[in-house]
């Protein structure tokens, strides 16, 4: 699976501003209830906002994602979730 996000220019925002956006989007996700289309839309808004937060903090998102996957693979042992 690969998720592609909108290439937004986060340099215009501080980490605090972006965290406020994360919290706003989380509230909208909570309000979506169980309406599938709304939950889907708001979930991707949360993902976009969270990645934006990492970017405003100066995190190399691709490298951090790679480390995250490697950590999960180690936890699962020998990458048992890998598709061949």
Phi, psi and omega in degrees: 000141176224132177250127177253129182255158177298136183280064182289146178272096183280355181296345179278356186235147173274162175304321180296318177297319181289325176296323176300322178294320177302312182296322176299315182291324176297320178297318178295324176295317178300318182288342181293342178063231181246021177282107190307314182294320179291318179298317179298310180300313183290327177298315178292328174297319178296315179301312180301315181294320179294316177297320176300322177299313178301318180297317180294336177277351180090017180284136170281098189297319180297315180295319179295321178295319178299314178297322179297313179298316179299320178298314180294322177296320177297319179296324182278340180082115175056023175062043184299342178273353181295138176271142179252000000 
